[in-house]
Amino acid sequence: MIYKEKLEEDKLKQIMEQNISYLDQIAEQMKLGYLSVFAGAGLSVASGYVDWKSLLEPLCKQMRLNINKDLTEIAQYYKNQYGRQGLNDIVFNEFAKMPKNNENVTWLTKLPIKEYWTTNYDDVIEQEIEKRGKVVEKIINQESFKYHDPEREVVVYKMHGDKRYPDDVVLTKEDYQTYDEKRKLFTKLLSVELVRRTFVFIGFSFNDPNLERILSIAKNTLNSKSLPKHYCFLRKVQVIDYLNHENVLTENALGRYIQDKNYQELRIDDMRKYGIYTILVDDFQQITIMLQYLYNKYISNNVFVCGGIDPNNLSDYGRFNEVEYKKTDRLSRAEKFLTLLGKALIDNDFQIYTGFGAGVGNYILSGVLSSKKKNPMNIDVTNKEIHINSLIGVEDNMKTEIRKRMIEQCNSMIVLFGYGNDREKSGIFQEYDIARENNNYIIPVSSTGFAAQSIYDEMEKENELPDDFGFLKQEENIEDIVDGIIHKLKIFKKEKETKLNERLFSSISMYGIGVFLSYHYDSDNKIARQITELINTDTINIFTVIREDEKEKDDEIVKNWVDEKIKGTKITILLISKETLDRKYVSYELEKSLSQRNSIIPILIDSEENAFDDEKIDLIIQKLDTELLGMKLKLRKWYQENGKENILRWLNEELEEK
């Protein structure tokens, strides 16, 4: 590795280490309940809505204006020329669309956040919160501040209004200039919250006028003695945004790219002075991994205790109490085991979530209260160490929702006892099914019998049970069972954190100018993997290869995969071996590449096995001309032209002005 590459690699490593440090700080504030989110237009793009620039683009064309100018001025000029109604119609029609699934919003609303701020007109955040069964209150204008829903669990402050009332949304230059007259309560409250809480800004670009407005409020609010840390996910200025419709980087575009990159760096420095620290991402989708990291930080110590016995016979712990046991107090073997488990969980910094099943929840709570780490005064113990949502007396239609909400907040689940053989009606089995769907780590203590034993046997039959879980079935010493459970919880927590850290580090090389790799899986998969490795691990990180991870036979699945993956690419590499051009999907992939104007790089796999002579190469070129509608492409030769050393150069040549 040359000196320059080593420096670049070290720089990228420093960036990721800094990002992880920031994420850990965010997680700490989140656990303390001090975190708020401020969402910009970029967050809603994945829902199918346009950003502000795209929203006003038709107006720019109509008025023959440059879209890269001040967007608030463009909206103002349109209003001056044609009236406000045209703007209102654009807002109403755009946000009347049904939103698509948005992973970032999904993960964001899983976090324990009670306050959201947004300049967006759409309601994707509110809808996702309501899907989770939470009561959300929207503050959309000054009058909304007068009323308070006592049942609310989350509040969303819509600083620029709501899509349902387009007449009142903040859009024009005049709207911004008169903001503090018409919406001053938003400004005043935000000023207080910027001092009182930690904010995460998400969905903003470096030149977003709304970010400029927030920065202005921060500057006017904070002084050198009171600078709490805030964090901003910011998309990097990238070469891909400056390619023209032929995927060429012109000299003028290169100049704009350099200017914007420098401007972004200056903006980041300016934001830092006012307590806003930047987490740079390559793409808003990359934020998904970071939100998953935060979610894992939130749930990593949370354990759902699932179990109960027959409420009509609170002494029936089945065969668990039939094992010989030396009593040291009045508690039975089962009661002692549950008490020890509750205490051990708290002693080892785990938090307990439970539906307080009969004959189980009360003894788990006793263990919590006996822990050396509990609050000396037992104050708020049920809010800090153990979270109880009793299902006793709750209507059946509400029980499922309560179970989902509790289990979603947990990393692991311990299954104890249980009663009833009807899987459809059993709460234990319902909780087990929810945990499986949620990918929780499940520890079924088979020796407690009943449903726990059935679940253990089912997991063992399905090969879902780790090899070292035998103690849950065979161990008789209750202290050893408890120690084993705690040990398994700790190992899983550590392994999951390690995997997420690795995903965060690897994600930095997973974004760039998308390159779709078209090839014959059986004959060229080895070279396809090699090309993917060469490009995706390049320290300069301009390109990212997308290829099939495994062979798929179903036509519809393959075509759907191609449709989805090729959308985010600008270049298609076609690997040509003996059978490639006869492969039934190659025409489809080339057709899709042409339809979105991808540049195409054909590479001949000129190995001895393929044995291409001049006549065969001429036939390949003729067939390519037919497939690619007469495009004159340069045919590269992988071995003769040393593709391993030159693949990145070939890609870069596609960006140069033709």
Secondary structure, DSSP 8 states (H G I E B T S, - for coil): --HHHHHHHHHHHHHHHHHHHHHHHHHHHHHHT-EEEEE-GGGGGGGT---HHHHHHHHHHHHT--TTS-HHHHHHHHHHHH-SHHHHHHHHHHTTS-----HHHHHHHHS---EEEE--SS-HHHHHHHHTT--EEEE-SGGGGG---TT-SEEEEETT--TT-GGG---SHHHHHTHHHHSHHHHHHHHHHHHHSEEEEEEE-TT-HHHHHHHHHHHHH--TT----EEEEEE---GGGG--TTS---HHHHHHHHHHHHHHHHHHHHHHHTTEEEEEESSTTHHHHHHHHHHHHHHTTEEEEEEE--TT-TT--GGGGGS----SSS--HHHHHHHHHHHHHHHTT-EEEE---TTTHHHHHHHHHT-TTS-TT-TTHHHHTEEE---TT--HHHHHHHHHHHHHT-SEEEEEE---S-TTT-HHHHHHHHHHHTT-EEEE-GGG-HHHHHHHHHHHHTT-S-GGGTHHHH---HHHHHHHHHHHHHHHHHHHHHHHHHHHHHHTTS-SEEEEEE--HHHHHHHHHHHHHHHHT-TT--EEEE--SS----HHHHHHHHHHHHTTEEEEEEEE-TTGGGSTTHHHHHHHHHHTT-EEEEEE---TTT---HHHHHHHHHHHHHHTTT-----EETTTTTHHHHHHHHHHHHHS--
